[in-house]
Amino acid sequence: MDDIVLDFAGEENPKRVCDYGLTEKGTPMLRDAADPSLPHTYAWFVLTECNTAQEQLSCELTLEEAIQIYRHSDTQEKRLGVTKDSIATVDIVHMAGGEQRFFPDYQKLESFKSDPVIYEAVGRLHRELVQNSPAQNMSMGGM
Protein backbone atom coordinates (compact mmCIF):
# COMPACT_ATOMS: atom_id res chain seq x y z
CA MET A 1 0.00 0.00 0.00
CA ASP A 2 3.01 2.32 0.34
CA ASP A 3 2.85 2.78 -3.43
CA ILE A 4 -0.17 5.02 -3.03
CA VAL A 5 0.18 6.10 0.58
CA LEU A 6 3.63 7.61 0.04
CA ASP A 7 4.01 10.56 -2.26
CA PHE A 8 6.76 10.95 -4.88
CA ALA A 9 9.44 11.81 -2.31
CA GLY A 10 8.50 8.92 -0.01
CA GLU A 11 6.70 11.12 2.49
CA GLU A 12 3.24 10.30 3.73
CA ASN A 13 0.57 11.33 1.28
CA PRO A 14 -2.19 13.44 2.88
CA LYS A 15 -4.91 11.68 0.84
CA ARG A 16 -6.56 8.69 2.45
CA VAL A 17 -6.27 5.32 0.70
CA CYS A 18 -10.00 5.26 0.00
CA ASP A 19 -9.61 8.46 -2.03
CA TYR A 20 -7.71 6.50 -4.68
CA GLY A 21 -10.68 4.37 -5.63
CA LEU A 22 -9.04 0.98 -5.06
CA THR A 23 -11.62 -1.70 -5.62
CA GLU A 24 -12.07 -4.82 -3.54
CA LYS A 25 -10.03 -6.57 -6.23
CA GLY A 26 -7.35 -3.83 -6.45
CA THR A 27 -6.37 -3.81 -2.79
CA PRO A 28 -5.32 -7.48 -2.68
CA MET A 29 -3.64 -7.12 -6.10
CA LEU A 30 -1.47 -4.34 -4.70
CA ARG A 31 -0.70 -6.42 -1.62
CA ASP A 32 0.16 -9.44 -3.81
CA ALA A 33 2.56 -7.30 -5.87
CA ALA A 34 4.63 -6.91 -2.69
CA ASP A 35 4.73 -10.65 -1.95
CA PRO A 36 8.12 -12.06 -3.01
CA SER A 37 6.78 -15.63 -2.89
CA LEU A 38 4.36 -14.99 -5.78
CA PRO A 39 5.22 -14.88 -9.50
CA HIS A 40 5.15 -11.39 -11.00
CA THR A 41 4.93 -9.71 -14.39
CA TYR A 42 6.95 -6.63 -15.36
CA ALA A 43 6.13 -4.18 -18.14
CA TRP A 44 8.82 -1.55 -18.71
CA PHE A 45 8.06 1.87 -20.17
CA VAL A 46 9.81 4.96 -21.51
CA LEU A 47 8.10 8.34 -21.35
CA THR A 48 9.62 11.18 -23.37
CA GLU A 49 8.92 14.92 -23.50
CA CYS A 50 6.58 14.85 -20.50
CA ASN A 51 3.88 17.52 -20.40
CA THR A 52 4.55 18.74 -23.93
CA ALA A 53 2.70 18.31 -27.22
CA GLN A 54 5.46 15.85 -28.23
CA GLU A 55 4.91 13.57 -25.20
CA GLN A 56 5.25 9.93 -26.14
CA LEU A 57 4.80 6.79 -24.06
CA SER A 58 6.32 3.49 -25.13
CA CYS A 59 4.93 0.80 -22.85
CA GLU A 60 4.61 -2.95 -22.41
CA LEU A 61 8.33 -3.23 -23.15
CA THR A 62 10.94 -5.71 -22.03
CA LEU A 63 13.80 -4.23 -20.04
CA GLU A 64 16.08 -4.59 -23.08
CA GLU A 65 13.60 -2.72 -25.31
CA ALA A 66 13.19 0.04 -22.71
CA ILE A 67 16.97 0.46 -22.40
CA GLN A 68 17.35 0.76 -26.17
CA ILE A 69 14.53 3.29 -26.55
CA TYR A 70 15.76 5.36 -23.60
CA ARG A 71 19.39 5.23 -24.72
CA HIS A 72 18.64 6.17 -28.33
CA SER A 73 16.13 8.91 -27.55
CA ASP A 74 17.67 12.35 -27.99
CA THR A 75 14.83 14.16 -26.22
CA GLN A 76 15.59 16.68 -23.48
CA GLU A 77 13.39 14.94 -20.94
CA LYS A 78 12.76 11.21 -20.57
CA ARG A 79 11.89 8.61 -17.94
CA LEU A 80 12.31 4.88 -17.73
CA GLY A 81 10.22 2.87 -15.29
CA VAL A 82 8.31 -0.32 -14.69
CA THR A 83 4.80 -1.47 -13.92
CA LYS A 84 4.57 -4.63 -11.84
CA ASP A 85 1.58 -6.96 -12.04
CA SER A 86 -0.37 -4.26 -13.93
CA ILE A 87 -0.98 -2.34 -10.68
CA ALA A 88 2.21 -0.87 -9.14
CA THR A 89 4.40 1.57 -11.07
CA VAL A 90 7.69 3.27 -10.29
CA ASP A 91 10.07 5.49 -12.25
CA ILE A 92 13.67 4.25 -12.07
CA VAL A 93 15.71 6.77 -14.06
CA HIS A 94 15.01 10.28 -15.34
CA MET A 95 16.90 12.58 -17.71
CA ALA A 96 16.16 16.31 -17.64
CA GLY A 97 18.25 19.37 -18.34
CA GLY A 98 21.21 17.21 -19.33
CA GLU A 99 21.26 15.48 -15.93
CA GLN A 100 20.38 11.83 -15.44
CA ARG A 101 19.08 10.77 -12.04
CA PHE A 102 18.19 7.40 -10.55
CA PHE A 103 15.22 7.57 -8.20
CA PRO A 104 15.43 5.59 -4.94
CA ASP A 105 11.64 5.10 -4.74
CA TYR A 106 11.86 1.40 -5.64
CA GLN A 107 13.72 0.92 -2.33
CA LYS A 108 10.81 2.41 -0.34
CA LEU A 109 7.66 1.19 -2.07
CA GLU A 110 6.26 -2.10 -0.75
CA SER A 111 5.68 -3.55 -4.22
CA PHE A 112 9.33 -3.09 -5.20
CA LYS A 113 11.58 -2.96 -2.13
CA SER A 114 11.95 -6.73 -1.66
CA ASP A 115 11.97 -7.62 -5.34
CA PRO A 116 15.23 -9.15 -6.61
CA VAL A 117 14.13 -8.70 -10.26
CA ILE A 118 13.87 -4.93 -9.73
CA TYR A 119 17.22 -4.72 -7.92
CA GLU A 120 18.91 -6.70 -10.69
CA ALA A 121 17.29 -4.45 -13.32
CA VAL A 122 18.42 -1.28 -11.51
CA GLY A 123 21.95 -2.66 -11.40
CA ARG A 124 21.81 -3.35 -15.13
CA LEU A 125 20.42 0.12 -15.83
CA HIS A 126 23.23 1.61 -13.78
CA ARG A 127 25.85 -0.38 -15.72
CA GLU A 128 24.37 0.36 -19.14
CA LEU A 129 23.27 3.96 -18.72
CA VAL A 130 25.93 5.33 -16.35
CA GLN A 131 29.09 3.35 -16.91
CA ASN A 132 28.62 3.39 -20.69
CA SER A 133 27.91 7.14 -20.77
CA PRO A 134 30.80 8.82 -18.92
CA ALA A 135 30.28 12.18 -20.61
CA GLN A 136 26.85 12.72 -19.04
CA ASN A 137 26.31 14.40 -15.68
CA MET A 138 24.54 11.86 -13.48
CA SER A 139 23.13 11.76 -10.01
CA MET A 140 22.59 8.44 -8.35
CA GLY A 141 19.79 9.52 -6.00
CA GLY A 142 19.54 6.69 -3.47
CA MET A 143 21.53 4.13 -5.44
LUMSE-870357 format. One record per residue (C-alpha): residue number from 1; residue in one letter; chain; x, y, z. Coordinates in Angstrom, 3 decimals. Layout:
// residues N
node num:NUM; residuo:a; cadena:A; xx:X; yy:Y; zz:Z $
...
//
This chain:
// residues 143
node num:1; residuo:m; cadena:A; xx:0.000; yy:0.000; zz:0.000 $
node num:2; residuo:d; cadena:A; xx:3.009; yy:2.323; zz:0.338 $
node num:3; residuo:d; cadena:A; xx:2.854; yy:2.784; zz:-3.429 $
node num:4; residuo:i; cadena:A; xx:-0.174; yy:5.023; zz:-3.031 $
node num:5; residuo:v; cadena:A; xx:0.180; yy:6.097; zz:0.576 $
node num:6; residuo:l; cadena:A; xx:3.634; yy:7.606; zz:0.042 $
node num:7; residuo:d; cadena:A; xx:4.013; yy:10.561; zz:-2.262 $
node num:8; residuo:f; cadena:A; xx:6.757; yy:10.953; zz:-4.881 $
node num:9; residuo:a; cadena:A; xx:9.435; yy:11.806; zz:-2.311 $
node num:10; residuo:g; cadena:A; xx:8.500; yy:8.923; zz:-0.015 $
node num:11; residuo:e; cadena:A; xx:6.701; yy:11.121; zz:2.492 $
node num:12; residuo:e; cadena:A; xx:3.238; yy:10.303; zz:3.735 $
node num:13; residuo:n; cadena:A; xx:0.567; yy:11.335; zz:1.278 $
node num:14; residuo:p; cadena:A; xx:-2.195; yy:13.437; zz:2.879 $
node num:15; residuo:k; cadena:A; xx:-4.906; yy:11.677; zz:0.837 $
node num:16; residuo:r; cadena:A; xx:-6.560; yy:8.694; zz:2.447 $
node num:17; residuo:v; cadena:A; xx:-6.270; yy:5.323; zz:0.705 $
node num:18; residuo:c; cadena:A; xx:-10.003; yy:5.258; zz:-0.005 $
node num:19; residuo:d; cadena:A; xx:-9.608; yy:8.464; zz:-2.031 $
node num:20; residuo:y; cadena:A; xx:-7.713; yy:6.504; zz:-4.680 $
node num:21; residuo:g; cadena:A; xx:-10.679; yy:4.365; zz:-5.629 $
node num:22; residuo:l; cadena:A; xx:-9.045; yy:0.984; zz:-5.055 $
node num:23; residuo:t; cadena:A; xx:-11.622; yy:-1.704; zz:-5.617 $
node num:24; residuo:e; cadena:A; xx:-12.073; yy:-4.822; zz:-3.545 $
node num:25; residuo:k; cadena:A; xx:-10.030; yy:-6.568; zz:-6.234 $
node num:26; residuo:g; cadena:A; xx:-7.354; yy:-3.832; zz:-6.452 $
node num:27; residuo:t; cadena:A; xx:-6.371; yy:-3.814; zz:-2.788 $
node num:28; residuo:p; cadena:A; xx:-5.322; yy:-7.485; zz:-2.684 $
node num:29; residuo:m; cadena:A; xx:-3.638; yy:-7.121; zz:-6.098 $
node num:30; residuo:l; cadena:A; xx:-1.466; yy:-4.342; zz:-4.703 $
node num:31; residuo:r; cadena:A; xx:-0.699; yy:-6.416; zz:-1.619 $
node num:32; residuo:d; cadena:A; xx:0.162; yy:-9.437; zz:-3.813 $
node num:33; residuo:a; cadena:A; xx:2.556; yy:-7.296; zz:-5.869 $
node num:34; residuo:a; cadena:A; xx:4.633; yy:-6.907; zz:-2.692 $
node num:35; residuo:d; cadena:A; xx:4.733; yy:-10.653; zz:-1.946 $
node num:36; residuo:p; cadena:A; xx:8.123; yy:-12.060; zz:-3.011 $
node num:37; residuo:s; cadena:A; xx:6.783; yy:-15.630; zz:-2.889 $
node num:38; residuo:l; cadena:A; xx:4.359; yy:-14.995; zz:-5.784 $
node num:39; residuo:p; cadena:A; xx:5.218; yy:-14.881; zz:-9.498 $
node num:40; residuo:h; cadena:A; xx:5.147; yy:-11.386; zz:-11.004 $
node num:41; residuo:t; cadena:A; xx:4.931; yy:-9.707; zz:-14.386 $
node num:42; residuo:y; cadena:A; xx:6.954; yy:-6.627; zz:-15.365 $
node num:43; residuo:a; cadena:A; xx:6.134; yy:-4.180; zz:-18.136 $
node num:44; residuo:w; cadena:A; xx:8.818; yy:-1.551; zz:-18.709 $
node num:45; residuo:f; cadena:A; xx:8.063; yy:1.866; zz:-20.170 $
node num:46; residuo:v; cadena:A; xx:9.807; yy:4.959; zz:-21.508 $
node num:47; residuo:l; cadena:A; xx:8.101; yy:8.344; zz:-21.351 $
node num:48; residuo:t; cadena:A; xx:9.625; yy:11.179; zz:-23.374 $
node num:49; residuo:e; cadena:A; xx:8.923; yy:14.917; zz:-23.504 $
node num:50; residuo:c; cadena:A; xx:6.581; yy:14.846; zz:-20.496 $
node num:51; residuo:n; cadena:A; xx:3.882; yy:17.521; zz:-20.405 $
node num:52; residuo:t; cadena:A; xx:4.549; yy:18.740; zz:-23.932 $
node num:53; residuo:a; cadena:A; xx:2.705; yy:18.309; zz:-27.222 $
node num:54; residuo:q; cadena:A; xx:5.457; yy:15.853; zz:-28.226 $
node num:55; residuo:e; cadena:A; xx:4.912; yy:13.574; zz:-25.198 $
node num:56; residuo:q; cadena:A; xx:5.251; yy:9.929; zz:-26.142 $
node num:57; residuo:l; cadena:A; xx:4.799; yy:6.795; zz:-24.058 $
node num:58; residuo:s; cadena:A; xx:6.318; yy:3.492; zz:-25.127 $
node num:59; residuo:c; cadena:A; xx:4.932; yy:0.799; zz:-22.849 $
node num:60; residuo:e; cadena:A; xx:4.609; yy:-2.954; zz:-22.414 $
node num:61; residuo:l; cadena:A; xx:8.326; yy:-3.235; zz:-23.150 $
node num:62; residuo:t; cadena:A; xx:10.937; yy:-5.708; zz:-22.034 $
node num:63; residuo:l; cadena:A; xx:13.799; yy:-4.234; zz:-20.038 $
node num:64; residuo:e; cadena:A; xx:16.080; yy:-4.589; zz:-23.077 $
node num:65; residuo:e; cadena:A; xx:13.604; yy:-2.719; zz:-25.308 $
node num:66; residuo:a; cadena:A; xx:13.194; yy:0.037; zz:-22.710 $
node num:67; residuo:i; cadena:A; xx:16.967; yy:0.464; zz:-22.397 $
node num:68; residuo:q; cadena:A; xx:17.351; yy:0.755; zz:-26.170 $
node num:69; residuo:i; cadena:A; xx:14.525; yy:3.290; zz:-26.551 $
node num:70; residuo:y; cadena:A; xx:15.765; yy:5.355; zz:-23.597 $
node num:71; residuo:r; cadena:A; xx:19.391; yy:5.235; zz:-24.718 $
node num:72; residuo:h; cadena:A; xx:18.635; yy:6.166; zz:-28.329 $
node num:73; residuo:s; cadena:A; xx:16.133; yy:8.913; zz:-27.552 $
node num:74; residuo:d; cadena:A; xx:17.671; yy:12.354; zz:-27.991 $
node num:75; residuo:t; cadena:A; xx:14.829; yy:14.158; zz:-26.223 $
node num:76; residuo:q; cadena:A; xx:15.587; yy:16.684; zz:-23.483 $
node num:77; residuo:e; cadena:A; xx:13.388; yy:14.942; zz:-20.938 $
node num:78; residuo:k; cadena:A; xx:12.758; yy:11.210; zz:-20.566 $
node num:79; residuo:r; cadena:A; xx:11.888; yy:8.608; zz:-17.936 $
node num:80; residuo:l; cadena:A; xx:12.305; yy:4.875; zz:-17.734 $
node num:81; residuo:g; cadena:A; xx:10.217; yy:2.874; zz:-15.294 $
node num:82; residuo:v; cadena:A; xx:8.315; yy:-0.317; zz:-14.691 $
node num:83; residuo:t; cadena:A; xx:4.797; yy:-1.468; zz:-13.920 $
node num:84; residuo:k; cadena:A; xx:4.568; yy:-4.629; zz:-11.838 $
node num:85; residuo:d; cadena:A; xx:1.578; yy:-6.960; zz:-12.043 $
node num:86; residuo:s; cadena:A; xx:-0.369; yy:-4.260; zz:-13.927 $
node num:87; residuo:i; cadena:A; xx:-0.976; yy:-2.344; zz:-10.684 $
node num:88; residuo:a; cadena:A; xx:2.210; yy:-0.869; zz:-9.142 $
node num:89; residuo:t; cadena:A; xx:4.400; yy:1.574; zz:-11.073 $
node num:90; residuo:v; cadena:A; xx:7.689; yy:3.267; zz:-10.292 $
node num:91; residuo:d; cadena:A; xx:10.071; yy:5.489; zz:-12.249 $
node num:92; residuo:i; cadena:A; xx:13.668; yy:4.251; zz:-12.072 $
node num:93; residuo:v; cadena:A; xx:15.705; yy:6.774; zz:-14.058 $
node num:94; residuo:h; cadena:A; xx:15.012; yy:10.284; zz:-15.344 $
node num:95; residuo:m; cadena:A; xx:16.899; yy:12.583; zz:-17.711 $
node num:96; residuo:a; cadena:A; xx:16.159; yy:16.309; zz:-17.642 $
node num:97; residuo:g; cadena:A; xx:18.255; yy:19.373; zz:-18.341 $
node num:98; residuo:g; cadena:A; xx:21.215; yy:17.211; zz:-19.329 $
node num:99; residuo:e; cadena:A; xx:21.260; yy:15.476; zz:-15.928 $
node num:100; residuo:q; cadena:A; xx:20.381; yy:11.834; zz:-15.443 $
node num:101; residuo:r; cadena:A; xx:19.078; yy:10.772; zz:-12.038 $
node num:102; residuo:f; cadena:A; xx:18.189; yy:7.402; zz:-10.549 $
node num:103; residuo:f; cadena:A; xx:15.222; yy:7.574; zz:-8.203 $
node num:104; residuo:p; cadena:A; xx:15.431; yy:5.589; zz:-4.937 $
node num:105; residuo:d; cadena:A; xx:11.637; yy:5.102; zz:-4.740 $
node num:106; residuo:y; cadena:A; xx:11.855; yy:1.403; zz:-5.643 $
node num:107; residuo:q; cadena:A; xx:13.716; yy:0.923; zz:-2.334 $
node num:108; residuo:k; cadena:A; xx:10.813; yy:2.409; zz:-0.344 $
node num:109; residuo:l; cadena:A; xx:7.661; yy:1.192; zz:-2.070 $
node num:110; residuo:e; cadena:A; xx:6.260; yy:-2.099; zz:-0.753 $
node num:111; residuo:s; cadena:A; xx:5.684; yy:-3.549; zz:-4.223 $
node num:112; residuo:f; cadena:A; xx:9.329; yy:-3.092; zz:-5.201 $
node num:113; residuo:k; cadena:A; xx:11.584; yy:-2.963; zz:-2.127 $
node num:114; residuo:s; cadena:A; xx:11.952; yy:-6.732; zz:-1.659 $
node num:115; residuo:d; cadena:A; xx:11.969; yy:-7.621; zz:-5.342 $
node num:116; residuo:p; cadena:A; xx:15.228; yy:-9.151; zz:-6.615 $
node num:117; residuo:v; cadena:A; xx:14.129; yy:-8.697; zz:-10.264 $
node num:118; residuo:i; cadena:A; xx:13.871; yy:-4.933; zz:-9.730 $
node num:119; residuo:y; cadena:A; xx:17.215; yy:-4.716; zz:-7.920 $
node num:120; residuo:e; cadena:A; xx:18.906; yy:-6.697; zz:-10.691 $
node num:121; residuo:a; cadena:A; xx:17.290; yy:-4.452; zz:-13.319 $
node num:122; residuo:v; cadena:A; xx:18.418; yy:-1.276; zz:-11.511 $
node num:123; residuo:g; cadena:A; xx:21.954; yy:-2.659; zz:-11.404 $
node num:124; residuo:r; cadena:A; xx:21.807; yy:-3.348; zz:-15.133 $
node num:125; residuo:l; cadena:A; xx:20.424; yy:0.125; zz:-15.833 $
node num:126; residuo:h; cadena:A; xx:23.233; yy:1.611; zz:-13.784 $
node num:127; residuo:r; cadena:A; xx:25.846; yy:-0.375; zz:-15.716 $
node num:128; residuo:e; cadena:A; xx:24.369; yy:0.355; zz:-19.141 $
node num:129; residuo:l; cadena:A; xx:23.272; yy:3.963; zz:-18.723 $
node num:130; residuo:v; cadena:A; xx:25.926; yy:5.331; zz:-16.352 $
node num:131; residuo:q; cadena:A; xx:29.094; yy:3.351; zz:-16.914 $
node num:132; residuo:n; cadena:A; xx:28.619; yy:3.390; zz:-20.694 $
node num:133; residuo:s; cadena:A; xx:27.911; yy:7.142; zz:-20.768 $
node num:134; residuo:p; cadena:A; xx:30.804; yy:8.815; zz:-18.924 $
node num:135; residuo:a; cadena:A; xx:30.277; yy:12.182; zz:-20.605 $
node num:136; residuo:q; cadena:A; xx:26.853; yy:12.719; zz:-19.041 $
node num:137; residuo:n; cadena:A; xx:26.307; yy:14.399; zz:-15.676 $
node num:138; residuo:m; cadena:A; xx:24.537; yy:11.857; zz:-13.483 $
node num:139; residuo:s; cadena:A; xx:23.133; yy:11.759; zz:-10.010 $
node num:140; residuo:m; cadena:A; xx:22.595; yy:8.439; zz:-8.349 $
node num:141; residuo:g; cadena:A; xx:19.788; yy:9.516; zz:-6.004 $
node num:142; residuo:g; cadena:A; xx:19.538; yy:6.694; zz:-3.470 $
node num:143; residuo:m; cadena:A; xx:21.526; yy:4.130; zz:-5.437 $
//
